[in-house]
Amino acid sequence: MNLGEPNKENMHFMIENMKTNLRVVNGSIISAEDFNLDQYEDIYDLYRLVEKKKGKMTTMELEGILAELASMRKITDA
């Protein structure tokens, strides 16, 4: 898998791995479908940060990454 290639499959892979590495309790709150493909580079940057700091992240870093992901989510009408 070449994560340098922006596509939905890679985005899904990165989001799912970040949820696991960040130990997100309610994984349903973050879904690859919640993000636009034009945000791929930002997601990729966050993914690389999470992979680099795997298991060594402070609470503030964890909260910051989750807040960044939340701010990038698409707004959907209910």
N, CA and C atoms as an extended XYZ file, in Angstrom:
234
Properties=species:S:1:pos:R:3:atomname:S:1:resname:S:1:resid:I:1 pbc="F F F"
N         0.850       -1.177        0.000 N   MET     1
C         0.000        0.000        0.000 CA  MET     1
C         0.897        1.241        0.000 C   MET     1
N         0.652        2.105       -0.942 N   ASN     2
C         1.414        3.347       -1.054 CA  ASN     2
C         0.575        4.486       -0.494 C   ASN     2
N         0.849        4.868        0.757 N   LEU     3
C         0.047        5.906        1.403 CA  LEU     3
C         0.299        7.289        0.832 C   LEU     3
N         1.322        7.438        0.010 N   GLY     4
C         1.573        8.704       -0.657 CA  GLY     4
C         0.572        8.982       -1.757 C   GLY     4
N        -0.218        7.981       -2.118 N   GLU     5
C        -1.229        8.077       -3.172 CA  GLU     5
C        -2.586        8.406       -2.560 C   GLU     5
N        -3.118        9.594       -2.785 N   PRO     6
C        -4.420        9.942       -2.195 CA  PRO     6
C        -5.562        9.147       -2.816 C   PRO     6
N        -6.196        8.313       -2.013 N   ASN     7
C        -7.421        7.630       -2.425 CA  ASN     7
C        -8.201        7.222       -1.176 C   ASN     7
N        -9.454        6.857       -1.363 N   LYS     8
C       -10.351        6.533       -0.242 CA  LYS     8
C        -9.854        5.321        0.550 C   LYS     8
N        -9.305        4.330       -0.136 N   GLU     9
C        -8.810        3.133        0.546 CA  GLU     9
C        -7.678        3.483        1.517 C   GLU     9
N        -6.747        4.305        1.064 N   ASN    10
C        -5.645        4.727        1.928 CA  ASN    10
C        -6.153        5.578        3.088 C   ASN    10
N        -7.102        6.462        2.816 N   MET    11
C        -7.674        7.301        3.869 CA  MET    11
C        -8.326        6.411        4.927 C   MET    11
N        -9.086        5.423        4.496 N   HIS    12
C        -9.744        4.503        5.420 CA  HIS    12
C        -8.695        3.776        6.272 C   HIS    12
N        -7.642        3.287        5.650 N   PHE    13
C        -6.567        2.591        6.356 CA  PHE    13
C        -5.957        3.496        7.437 C   PHE    13
N        -5.639        4.728        7.075 N   MET    14
C        -4.999        5.639        8.027 CA  MET    14
C        -5.923        5.986        9.190 C   MET    14
N        -7.191        6.275        8.894 N   ILE    15
C        -8.153        6.624        9.948 CA  ILE    15
C        -8.317        5.450       10.910 C   ILE    15
N        -8.494        4.243       10.379 N   GLU    16
C        -8.673        3.072       11.239 CA  GLU    16
C        -7.444        2.816       12.102 C   GLU    16
N        -6.256        2.971       11.543 N   ASN    17
C        -5.038        2.784       12.321 CA  ASN    17
C        -4.874        3.856       13.385 C   ASN    17
N        -5.229        5.091       13.059 N   MET    18
C        -5.145        6.150       14.066 CA  MET    18
C        -6.112        5.877       15.207 C   MET    18
N        -7.321        5.427       14.897 N   LYS    19
C        -8.288        5.117       15.954 CA  LYS    19
C        -7.725        4.050       16.886 C   LYS    19
N        -7.090        3.050       16.330 N   THR    20
C        -6.497        1.981       17.142 CA  THR    20
C        -5.344        2.521       17.987 C   THR    20
N        -4.430        3.246       17.357 N   ASN    21
C        -3.256        3.752       18.070 CA  ASN    21
C        -3.602        4.815       19.110 C   ASN    21
N        -4.669        5.561       18.861 N   LEU    22
C        -5.098        6.587       19.814 CA  LEU    22
C        -6.016        6.002       20.884 C   LEU    22
N        -6.337        4.730       20.725 N   ARG    23
C        -7.208        4.013       21.669 CA  ARG    23
C        -8.552        4.715       21.835 C   ARG    23
N        -9.149        5.064       20.707 N   VAL    24
C       -10.459        5.717       20.713 CA  VAL    24
C       -11.487        4.705       21.213 C   VAL    24
N       -12.199        5.063       22.273 N   VAL    25
C       -13.149        4.148       22.892 CA  VAL    25
C       -14.366        3.940       21.998 C   VAL    25
N       -14.945        5.025       21.509 N   ASN    26
C       -16.114        4.942       20.641 CA  ASN    26
C       -15.665        5.226       19.206 C   ASN    26
N       -15.186        4.194       18.525 N   GLY    27
C       -14.652        4.340       17.185 CA  GLY    27
C       -15.646        4.838       16.157 C   GLY    27
N       -16.933        4.712       16.457 N   SER    28
C       -17.942        5.140       15.488 CA  SER    28
C       -17.997        6.658       15.339 C   SER    28
N       -17.363        7.389       16.254 N   ILE    29
C       -17.393        8.851       16.133 CA  ILE    29
C       -16.438        9.361       15.063 C   ILE    29
N       -15.502        8.502       14.632 N   ILE    30
C       -14.553        8.871       13.574 CA  ILE    30
C       -14.639        7.824       12.474 C   ILE    30
N       -14.974        8.262       11.296 N   SER    31
C       -15.096        7.369       10.153 CA  SER    31
C       -14.431        8.015        8.937 C   SER    31
N       -13.813        7.209        8.110 N   ALA    32
C       -13.148        7.738        6.914 CA  ALA    32
C       -14.131        8.481        6.016 C   ALA    32
N       -15.382        8.095        6.046 N   GLU    33
C       -16.401        8.752        5.227 CA  GLU    33
C       -16.679       10.173        5.697 C   GLU    33
N       -16.213       10.507        6.898 N   ASP    34
C       -16.432       11.844        7.454 CA  ASP    34
C       -15.459       12.882        6.907 C   ASP    34
N       -14.514       12.449        6.073 N   PHE    35
C       -13.466       13.345        5.597 CA  PHE    35
C       -13.473       13.412        4.073 C   PHE    35
N       -13.118       14.585        3.548 N   ASN    36
C       -13.001       14.773        2.103 CA  ASN    36
C       -11.618       14.336        1.650 C   ASN    36
N       -11.541       13.838        0.445 N   LEU    37
C       -10.264       13.401       -0.108 CA  LEU    37
C        -9.284       14.568       -0.252 C   LEU    37
N        -9.802       15.790       -0.376 N   ASP    38
C        -8.897       16.938       -0.485 CA  ASP    38
C        -8.185       17.244        0.840 C   ASP    38
N        -8.559       16.554        1.911 N   GLN    39
C        -7.885       16.690        3.206 CA  GLN    39
C        -6.828       15.605        3.405 C   GLN    39
N        -6.567       14.864        2.354 N   TYR    40
C        -5.686       13.695        2.444 CA  TYR    40
C        -4.320       14.040        3.034 C   TYR    40
N        -3.706       15.106        2.574 N   GLU    41
C        -2.365       15.463        3.058 CA  GLU    41
C        -2.373       15.747        4.559 C   GLU    41
N        -3.415       16.432        5.031 N   ASP    42
C        -3.517       16.722        6.462 CA  ASP    42
C        -3.700       15.436        7.269 C   ASP    42
N        -4.549       14.546        6.774 N   ILE    43
C        -4.765       13.255        7.435 CA  ILE    43
C        -3.458       12.455        7.436 C   ILE    43
N        -2.763       12.479        6.303 N   TYR    44
C        -1.491       11.761        6.181 CA  TYR    44
C        -0.459       12.295        7.173 C   TYR    44
N        -0.393       13.610        7.351 N   ASP    45
C         0.522       14.210        8.322 CA  ASP    45
C         0.187       13.758        9.742 C   ASP    45
N        -1.104       13.771       10.089 N   LEU    46
C        -1.517       13.308       11.417 CA  LEU    46
C        -1.197       11.828       11.600 C   LEU    46
N        -1.440       11.043       10.566 N   TYR    47
C        -1.159        9.608       10.619 CA  TYR    47
C         0.327        9.367       10.900 C   TYR    47
N         1.196       10.076       10.189 N   ARG    48
C         2.643        9.894       10.398 CA  ARG    48
C         3.047       10.300       11.809 C   ARG    48
N         2.444       11.350       12.341 N   LEU    49
C         2.729       11.774       13.711 CA  LEU    49
C         2.302       10.694       14.703 C   LEU    49
N         1.100       10.170       14.523 N   VAL    50
C         0.592        9.127       15.422 CA  VAL    50
C         1.471        7.879       15.340 C   VAL    50
N         1.874        7.495       14.141 N   GLU    51
C         2.747        6.326       13.980 CA  GLU    51
C         4.097        6.551       14.648 C   GLU    51
N         4.616        7.748       14.532 N   LYS    52
C         5.927        8.072       15.114 CA  LYS    52
C         5.878        8.026       16.640 C   LYS    52
N         4.772        8.496       17.206 N   LYS    53
C         4.657        8.602       18.660 CA  LYS    53
C         3.860        7.454       19.259 C   LYS    53
N         3.659        6.397       18.507 N   LYS    54
C         2.847        5.264       18.927 CA  LYS    54
C         3.187        4.840       20.362 C   LYS    54
N         2.191        4.912       21.240 N   GLY    55
C         2.360        4.490       22.616 CA  GLY    55
C         3.093        5.473       23.509 C   GLY    55
N         3.554        6.591       22.962 N   LYS    56
C         4.331        7.555       23.746 CA  LYS    56
C         3.713        8.947       23.710 C   LYS    56
N         2.419        9.020       23.480 N   MET    57
C         1.756       10.303       23.326 CA  MET    57
C         1.243       10.818       24.668 C   MET    57
N         1.414       12.101       24.892 N   THR    58
C         0.867       12.700       26.110 CA  THR    58
C        -0.636       12.896       25.935 C   THR    58
N        -1.310       13.107       27.041 N   THR    59
C        -2.751       13.352       26.993 CA  THR    59
C        -3.058       14.594       26.166 C   THR    59
N        -2.237       15.623       26.310 N   MET    60
C        -2.467       16.854       25.538 CA  MET    60
C        -2.294       16.609       24.040 C   MET    60
N        -1.288       15.818       23.662 N   GLU    61
C        -1.090       15.497       22.242 CA  GLU    61
C        -2.271       14.704       21.705 C   GLU    61
N        -2.726       13.738       22.475 N   LEU    62
C        -3.871       12.922       22.091 CA  LEU    62
C        -5.102       13.793       21.886 C   LEU    62
N        -5.381       14.660       22.831 N   GLU    63
C        -6.535       15.553       22.719 CA  GLU    63
C        -6.403       16.495       21.528 C   GLU    63
N        -5.181       16.970       21.284 N   GLY    64
C        -4.951       17.866       20.148 CA  GLY    64
C        -5.203       17.184       18.817 C   GLY    64
N        -4.753       15.954       18.688 N   ILE    65
C        -4.959       15.210       17.436 CA  ILE    65
C        -6.442       14.922       17.232 C   ILE    65
N        -7.126       14.501       18.293 N   LEU    66
C        -8.567       14.240       18.168 CA  LEU    66
C        -9.339       15.516       17.849 C   LEU    66
N        -8.926       16.630       18.432 N   ALA    67
C        -9.580       17.913       18.134 CA  ALA    67
C        -9.347       18.311       16.673 C   ALA    67
N        -8.140       18.075       16.181 N   GLU    68
C        -7.836       18.381       14.778 CA  GLU    68
C        -8.678       17.525       13.841 C   GLU    68
N        -8.784       16.234       14.141 N   LEU    69
C        -9.623       15.347       13.329 CA  LEU    69
C       -11.080       15.813       13.365 C   LEU    69
N       -11.549       16.189       14.545 N   ALA    70
C       -12.936       16.653       14.670 CA  ALA    70
C       -13.174       17.914       13.849 C   ALA    70
N       -12.200       18.809       13.825 N   SER    71
C       -12.368       20.056       13.071 CA  SER    71
C       -12.358       19.835       11.564 C   SER    71
N       -11.771       18.732       11.122 N   MET    72
C       -11.691       18.447        9.684 CA  MET    72
C       -12.888       17.645        9.171 C   MET    72
N       -13.697       17.123       10.074 N   ARG    73
C       -14.840       16.309        9.650 CA  ARG    73
C       -15.819       17.111        8.824 C   ARG    73
N       -16.428       16.430        7.844 N   LYS    74
C       -17.480       17.053        7.042 CA  LYS    74
C       -18.684       17.308        7.916 C   LYS    74
N       -19.339       18.408        7.684 N   ILE    75
C       -20.582       18.706        8.376 CA  ILE    75
C       -21.704       18.041        7.580 C   ILE    75
N       -22.482       17.204        8.259 N   THR    76
C       -23.586       16.525        7.564 CA  THR    76
C       -24.899       16.977        8.184 C   THR    76
N       -25.896       17.096        7.349 N   ASP    77
C       -27.238       17.454        7.836 CA  ASP    77
C       -27.919       16.222        8.368 C   ASP    77
N       -28.560       16.372        9.497 N   ALA    78
C       -29.255       15.236       10.123 CA  ALA    78
C       -30.600       14.998        9.493 C   ALA    78
